[in-house]
């Protein structure tokens, strides 16, 4: 019997990160077992502010519609 190599990794690199996807077919054949994201030294976070959740956006929209109906 020959033993097949069940582990492999794929490396993606762009301007800001190096991403390593590690696969092991003895564990699963549907996707990576581990993903390692390494940021380069000169990486700057694009948007440091907190993004609003869908619930927060819905509450704001509800407040705007109720305010308009009270004015008219």
MOPAC internal coordinates of N, CA, C and O (Angstrom, degrees):
PM7 1SCF
backbone

  N    0.0000 0     0.00 0     0.00 0    0    0    0
  C    1.4453 1     0.00 0     0.00 0    1    0    0
  C    1.5280 1   110.44 1     0.00 0    2    1    0
  O    1.2310 1   120.92 1   -40.04 1    3    2    1
  N    1.2999 1   115.84 1   139.96 1    3    2    1
  C    1.4544 1   119.99 1   175.58 1    5    3    2
  C    1.5206 1   108.77 1  -102.25 1    6    5    3
  O    1.2310 1   121.29 1   -43.44 1    7    6    5
  N    1.3009 1   115.13 1   136.56 1    7    6    5
  C    1.4607 1   120.05 1   179.03 1    9    7    6
  C    1.5228 1   108.58 1   -90.32 1   10    9    7
  O    1.2310 1   120.95 1   -58.31 1   11   10    9
  N    1.3302 1   115.80 1   121.69 1   11   10    9
  C    1.4552 1   120.19 1   179.84 1   13   11   10
  C    1.5176 1   109.63 1   -82.33 1   14   13   11
  O    1.2310 1   120.88 1   -29.72 1   15   14   13
  N    1.3149 1   115.93 1   150.28 1   15   14   13
  C    1.4568 1   121.34 1   176.07 1   17   15   14
  C    1.5297 1   107.87 1   -76.01 1   18   17   15
  O    1.2310 1   120.40 1   -63.78 1   19   18   17
  N    1.3333 1   116.83 1   116.22 1   19   18   17
  C    1.4576 1   120.23 1  -175.83 1   21   19   18
  C    1.5169 1   112.66 1   -96.35 1   22   21   19
  O    1.2310 1   120.11 1   171.24 1   23   22   21
  N    1.3333 1   117.39 1    -8.76 1   23   22   21
  C    1.4596 1   120.31 1  -177.37 1   25   23   22
  C    1.5166 1   110.35 1  -110.95 1   26   25   23
  O    1.2310 1   121.43 1   -38.30 1   27   26   25
  N    1.3337 1   114.86 1   141.70 1   27   26   25
  C    1.4590 1   121.01 1   174.60 1   29   27   26
  C    1.5198 1   108.36 1  -155.34 1   30   29   27
  O    1.2310 1   120.51 1   -16.48 1   31   30   29
  N    1.3146 1   116.63 1   163.52 1   31   30   29
  C    1.4572 1   120.48 1   175.72 1   33   31   30
  C    1.5159 1   110.25 1  -141.00 1   34   33   31
  O    1.2310 1   121.61 1   -31.34 1   35   34   33
  N    1.3295 1   114.53 1   148.66 1   35   34   33
  C    1.4564 1   121.55 1   179.51 1   37   35   34
  C    1.5199 1   106.76 1  -122.20 1   38   37   35
  O    1.2310 1   120.34 1   -47.90 1   39   38   37
  N    1.3271 1   116.96 1   132.10 1   39   38   37
  C    1.4600 1   121.97 1  -176.91 1   41   39   38
  C    1.5203 1   108.98 1  -111.99 1   42   41   39
  O    1.2310 1   120.95 1   -52.80 1   43   42   41
  N    1.3379 1   115.78 1   127.20 1   43   42   41
  C    1.4662 1   122.74 1   175.00 1   45   43   42
  C    1.5219 1   107.50 1  -114.39 1   46   45   43
  O    1.2310 1   120.42 1   -44.03 1   47   46   45
  N    1.3197 1   116.81 1   135.97 1   47   46   45
  C    1.4636 1   119.92 1   179.95 1   49   47   46
  C    1.5204 1   109.27 1  -133.47 1   50   49   47
  O    1.2310 1   120.94 1   -46.08 1   51   50   49
  N    1.3413 1   115.81 1   133.92 1   51   50   49
  C    1.4528 1   120.93 1   173.02 1   53   51   50
  C    1.5213 1   108.58 1  -130.48 1   54   53   51
  O    1.2310 1   119.82 1    15.27 1   55   54   53
  N    1.3358 1   117.94 1  -164.73 1   55   54   53
  C    1.4581 1   121.51 1  -175.26 1   57   55   54
  C    1.5301 1   112.45 1   -66.24 1   58   57   55
  O    1.2310 1   119.68 1   150.92 1   59   58   57
  N    1.3386 1   118.22 1   -29.08 1   59   58   57
  C    1.4528 1   121.21 1  -171.77 1   61   59   58
  C    1.5198 1   114.81 1  -111.78 1   62   61   59
  O    1.2310 1   119.46 1   154.58 1   63   62   61
  N    1.3281 1   118.64 1   -25.42 1   63   62   61
  C    1.4660 1   120.39 1  -174.15 1   65   63   62
  C    1.5228 1   112.41 1  -138.71 1   66   65   63
  O    1.2310 1   121.86 1   -17.39 1   67   66   65
  N    1.3219 1   114.04 1   162.61 1   67   66   65
  C    1.4596 1   122.85 1   167.80 1   69   67   66
  C    1.5242 1   105.27 1  -122.85 1   70   69   67
  O    1.2310 1   120.33 1   -60.00 1   71   70   69
  N    1.3269 1   116.97 1   120.00 1   71   70   69
  C    1.4492 1   121.85 1  -177.37 1   73   71   70
  C    1.5251 1   109.20 1  -114.37 1   74   73   71
  O    1.2310 1   121.03 1   -52.47 1   75   74   73
  N    1.3262 1   115.64 1   127.53 1   75   74   73
  C    1.4585 1   121.49 1  -179.17 1   77   75   74
  C    1.5232 1   108.58 1  -115.36 1   78   77   75
  O    1.2310 1   120.68 1   -62.10 1   79   78   77
  N    1.3295 1   116.31 1   117.90 1   79   78   77
  C    1.4654 1   122.55 1   177.90 1   81   79   78
  C    1.5218 1   107.23 1   -99.83 1   82   81   79
  O    1.2310 1   120.25 1   -59.87 1   83   82   81
  N    1.3439 1   117.12 1   120.13 1   83   82   81
  C    1.4610 1   121.82 1  -178.25 1   85   83   82
  C    1.5248 1   109.60 1  -106.77 1   86   85   83
  O    1.2310 1   120.97 1   -53.40 1   87   86   85
  N    1.3306 1   115.74 1   126.60 1   87   86   85
  C    1.4597 1   122.88 1  -178.54 1   89   87   86
  C    1.5220 1   109.90 1  -113.40 1   90   89   87
  O    1.2310 1   120.29 1   -34.22 1   91   90   89
  N    1.3252 1   117.05 1   145.78 1   91   90   89
  C    1.4607 1   122.38 1   174.24 1   93   91   90
  C    1.5241 1   106.94 1  -144.28 1   94   93   91
  O    1.2310 1   120.46 1   -75.77 1   95   94   93
  N    1.3268 1   116.73 1   104.23 1   95   94   93
  C    1.4646 1   120.34 1  -174.96 1   97   95   94
  C    1.5242 1   112.48 1   -71.81 1   98   97   95
  O    1.2310 1   119.60 1   167.84 1   99   98   97
  N    1.3378 1   118.38 1   -12.16 1   99   98   97
  C    1.4647 1   119.02 1   174.84 1  101   99   98
  C    1.5260 1   110.73 1   -76.70 1  102  101   99
  O    1.2310 1   120.07 1   161.44 1  103  102  101
  N    1.3422 1   117.46 1   -18.56 1  103  102  101
  C    1.4621 1   121.95 1   177.94 1  105  103  102
  C    1.5272 1   110.40 1   -95.00 1  106  105  103
  O    1.2310 1   120.51 1   127.31 1  107  106  105
  N    1.3329 1   116.63 1   -52.69 1  107  106  105
  C    1.4578 1   121.48 1   179.76 1  109  107  106
  C    1.5221 1   109.66 1  -153.23 1  110  109  107
  O    1.2310 1   120.72 1   -28.48 1  111  110  109
  N    1.3268 1   116.22 1   151.52 1  111  110  109
  C    1.4655 1   120.83 1   177.10 1  113  111  110
  C    1.5211 1   111.42 1  -110.33 1  114  113  111
  O    1.2310 1   120.00 1  -174.14 1  115  114  113
  N    1.3347 1   117.60 1     5.86 1  115  114  113
  C    1.4587 1   120.90 1  -174.22 1  117  115  114
  C    1.5182 1   114.65 1   -99.11 1  118  117  115
  O    1.2310 1   119.05 1   169.26 1  119  118  117
  N    1.3065 1   119.42 1   -10.74 1  119  118  117
  C    1.4536 1   119.64 1  -179.37 1  121  119  118
  C    1.5164 1   111.22 1   177.64 1  122  121  119
  O    1.2310 1   120.99 1     6.00 1  123  122  121
  N    1.3294 1   115.72 1  -174.00 1  123  122  121
  C    1.4591 1   119.07 1  -177.72 1  125  123  122
  C    1.5259 1   111.90 1   -71.69 1  126  125  123
  O    1.2310 1   121.07 1   -29.09 1  127  126  125
  N    1.3209 1   115.56 1   150.91 1  127  126  125
  C    1.4566 1   122.05 1   176.15 1  129  127  126
  C    1.5245 1   109.04 1   -85.17 1  130  129  127
  O    1.2310 1   120.54 1   147.52 1  131  130  129
  N    1.3317 1   116.56 1   -32.48 1  131  130  129
  C    1.4608 1   121.65 1  -177.44 1  133  131  130
  C    1.5160 1   109.07 1  -150.43 1  134  133  131
  O    1.2310 1   120.82 1   -36.71 1  135  134  133
  N    1.3399 1   116.04 1   143.29 1  135  134  133
  C    1.4559 1   121.61 1   174.78 1  137  135  134
  C    1.5216 1   107.19 1  -126.07 1  138  137  135
  O    1.2310 1   120.64 1   -56.05 1  139  138  137
  N    1.3225 1   116.38 1   123.95 1  139  138  137
  C    1.4540 1   122.28 1  -178.64 1  141  139  138
  C    1.5218 1   108.11 1  -112.56 1  142  141  139
  O    1.2310 1   120.27 1   -60.70 1  143  142  141
  N    1.3421 1   117.08 1   119.30 1  143  142  141
  C    1.4662 1   121.80 1   179.62 1  145  143  142
  C    1.5178 1   107.69 1  -109.38 1  146  145  143
  O    1.2310 1   120.95 1   -59.93 1  147  146  145
  N    1.3184 1   115.79 1   120.07 1  147  146  145
  C    1.4609 1   121.25 1   178.75 1  149  147  146
  C    1.5207 1   108.76 1  -115.07 1  150  149  147
  O    1.2310 1   120.92 1   -54.70 1  151  150  149
  N    1.3353 1   115.84 1   125.30 1  151  150  149
  C    1.4506 1   121.01 1   179.58 1  153  151  150
  C    1.5197 1   109.91 1   -89.10 1  154  153  151
  O    1.2310 1   120.83 1   -39.49 1  155  154  153
  N    1.3052 1   116.01 1   140.51 1  155  154  153
  C    1.4583 1   120.30 1   179.21 1  157  155  154
  C    1.5263 1   109.74 1   -74.95 1  158  157  155
  O    1.2310 1   120.41 1   -18.33 1  159  158  157
  N    1.3280 1   116.83 1   161.67 1  159  158  157
  C    1.4624 1   121.92 1  -173.79 1  161  159  158
  C    1.5211 1   113.20 1   -60.24 1  162  161  159
  O    1.2310 1   119.42 1   144.12 1  163  162  161
  N    1.3033 1   118.71 1   -35.88 1  163  162  161
  C    1.4602 1   121.49 1  -176.61 1  165  163  162
  C    1.5272 1   113.10 1   -89.67 1  166  165  163
  O    1.2310 1   120.01 1  -166.28 1  167  166  165
  N    1.3304 1   117.59 1    13.72 1  167  166  165
  C    1.4647 1   121.20 1  -177.71 1  169  167  166
  C    1.5269 1   110.52 1   -70.58 1  170  169  167
  O    1.2310 1   120.47 1   -47.38 1  171  170  169
  N    1.3285 1   116.70 1   132.62 1  171  170  169
  C    1.4606 1   123.26 1   177.65 1  173  171  170
  C    1.5193 1   107.37 1  -121.26 1  174  173  171
  O    1.2310 1   120.58 1   -50.27 1  175  174  173
  N    1.3415 1   116.50 1   129.73 1  175  174  173
  C    1.4689 1   119.97 1   178.19 1  177  175  174
  C    1.5155 1   109.23 1   -60.97 1  178  177  175
  O    1.2310 1   120.30 1   -47.25 1  179  178  177
  N    1.3193 1   117.04 1   132.75 1  179  178  177
  C    1.4558 1   122.74 1  -175.20 1  181  179  178
  C    1.5221 1   111.18 1   -72.70 1  182  181  179
  O    1.2310 1   119.95 1   132.06 1  183  182  181
  N    1.3119 1   117.69 1   -47.94 1  183  182  181
  C    1.4580 1   121.32 1  -175.54 1  185  183  182
  C    1.5384 1   109.53 1  -131.17 1  186  185  183
  O    1.2310 1   119.91 1   -84.29 1  187  186  185
  N    1.3233 1   117.78 1    95.71 1  187  186  185
  C    1.4564 1   119.05 1  -177.36 1  189  187  186
  C    1.5236 1   113.73 1   -76.99 1  190  189  187
  O    1.2310 1   119.55 1   169.31 1  191  190  189
  N    1.3295 1   118.47 1   -10.69 1  191  190  189
  C    1.4595 1   120.58 1  -179.41 1  193  191  190
  C    1.5240 1   110.53 1   -77.43 1  194  193  191
  O    1.2310 1   120.97 1   -25.93 1  195  194  193
  N    1.3223 1   115.75 1   154.07 1  195  194  193
  C    1.4568 1   121.11 1  -179.69 1  197  195  194
  C    1.5243 1   109.50 1   -76.11 1  198  197  195
  O    1.2310 1   120.99 1   -47.51 1  199  198  197
  N    1.3069 1   115.71 1   132.49 1  199  198  197
  C    1.4588 1   119.96 1   176.86 1  201  199  198
  C    1.5175 1   109.27 1   -82.76 1  202  201  199
  O    1.2310 1   120.64 1   -30.43 1  203  202  201
  N    1.3168 1   116.38 1   149.57 1  203  202  201
  C    1.4599 1   121.56 1  -179.07 1  205  203  202
  C    1.5200 1   110.44 1   -80.79 1  206  205  203
  O    1.2310 1   121.33 1   -36.16 1  207  206  205
  N    1.3161 1   115.07 1   143.84 1  207  206  205
  C    1.4560 1   119.86 1   176.72 1  209  207  206
  C    1.5178 1   109.50 1   -80.31 1  210  209  207
  O    1.2310 1   120.75 1   -11.03 1  211  210  209
  N    1.3139 1   116.17 1   168.97 1  211  210  209
  C    1.4532 1   121.37 1   179.35 1  213  211  210
  C    1.5274 1   110.60 1   -62.96 1  214  213  211
  O    1.2310 1   120.43 1   143.11 1  215  214  213
  N    1.3301 1   116.79 1   -36.89 1  215  214  213
  C    1.4593 1   121.25 1   178.06 1  217  215  214
  C    1.5156 1   111.99 1   -64.08 1  218  217  215
  O    1.2310 1   119.99 1   137.88 1  219  218  217
  N    1.3259 1   117.62 1   -42.12 1  219  218  217
  C    1.4656 1   121.57 1   178.58 1  221  219  218
  C    1.5212 1   111.04 1   -65.22 1  222  221  219
  O    1.2310 1   120.24 1   139.56 1  223  222  221
  N    1.3254 1   117.15 1   -40.44 1  223  222  221
  C    1.4622 1   120.50 1   177.31 1  225  223  222
  C    1.5235 1   111.49 1   -64.93 1  226  225  223
  O    1.2310 1   120.11 1   142.34 1  227  226  225
  N    1.3302 1   117.40 1   -37.66 1  227  226  225
  C    1.4605 1   121.23 1   178.91 1  229  227  226
  C    1.5286 1   110.68 1   -66.31 1  230  229  227
  O    1.2310 1   120.12 1   138.61 1  231  230  229
  N    1.3390 1   117.37 1   -41.39 1  231  230  229
  C    1.4695 1   120.81 1   178.21 1  233  231  230
  C    1.5174 1   111.13 1   -62.85 1  234  233  231
  O    1.2310 1   120.09 1   137.72 1  235  234  233
  N    1.3315 1   117.43 1   -42.28 1  235  234  233
  C    1.4617 1   120.67 1   178.07 1  237  235  234
  C    1.5223 1   111.44 1   -63.14 1  238  237  235
  O    1.2310 1   120.33 1   138.13 1  239  238  237
  N    1.3181 1   116.97 1   -41.87 1  239  238  237
  C    1.4650 1   120.69 1   179.50 1  241  239  238
  C    1.5263 1   110.55 1   -64.98 1  242  241  239
  O    1.2310 1   120.86 1   142.05 1  243  242  241
  N    1.3288 1   115.96 1   -37.95 1  243  242  241
  C    1.4633 1   120.05 1   179.26 1  245  243  242
  C    1.5211 1   110.56 1   -66.25 1  246  245  243
  O    1.2310 1   120.27 1   139.07 1  247  246  245
  N    1.3251 1   117.08 1   -40.93 1  247  246  245
  C    1.4640 1   120.70 1   178.66 1  249  247  246
  C    1.5173 1   110.72 1   -63.62 1  250  249  247
  O    1.2310 1   120.19 1   138.93 1  251  250  249
  N    1.3380 1   117.23 1   -41.07 1  251  250  249
  C    1.4609 1   120.70 1   179.92 1  253  251  250
  C    1.5210 1   111.33 1   -64.71 1  254  253  251
  O    1.2310 1   119.82 1   139.82 1  255  254  253
  N    1.3255 1   117.95 1   -40.18 1  255  254  253
  C    1.4620 1   119.82 1  -179.04 1  257  255  254
  C    1.5233 1   111.12 1   -72.27 1  258  257  255
  O    1.2310 1   119.01 1   144.97 1  259  258  257
  N    1.3205 1   119.49 1   -35.03 1  259  258  257
  C    1.4604 1   120.90 1   179.02 1  261  259  258
  C    1.5221 1   110.77 1   -72.42 1  262  261  259
  O    1.2310 1   119.38 1   146.77 1  263  262  261
  N    1.3091 1   118.79 1   -33.23 1  263  262  261
  C    1.4530 1   121.10 1   177.19 1  265  263  262
  C    1.5181 1   110.86 1   -66.04 1  266  265  263
  O    1.2310 1   120.16 1   138.24 1  267  266  265
  N    1.3170 1   117.30 1   -41.76 1  267  266  265
  C    1.4581 1   120.66 1   179.68 1  269  267  266
  C    1.5186 1   111.51 1   -64.40 1  270  269  267
  O    1.2310 1   120.14 1   141.08 1  271  270  269
  N    1.3261 1   117.34 1   -38.92 1  271  270  269
  C    1.4552 1   119.51 1  -177.38 1  273  271  270
  C    1.5252 1   111.30 1   -71.68 1  274  273  271
  O    1.2310 1   119.14 1   150.22 1  275  274  273
  N    1.3214 1   119.25 1   -29.78 1  275  274  273
  C    1.4609 1   121.36 1   178.41 1  277  275  274
  C    1.5270 1   111.29 1   -72.79 1  278  277  275
  O    1.2310 1   119.85 1   149.73 1  279  278  277
  N    1.3265 1   117.90 1   -30.27 1  279  278  277
  C    1.4693 1   121.11 1  -178.91 1  281  279  278
  C    1.5145 1   110.50 1   -73.58 1  282  281  279
  O    1.2310 1   118.93 1   140.50 1  283  282  281
  N    1.3153 1   119.65 1   -39.50 1  283  282  281
  C    1.4525 1   120.75 1  -175.96 1  285  283  282
  C    1.4768 1   114.29 1   -80.63 1  286  285  283
  O    1.2310 1   120.10 1   180.00 1  287  286  285

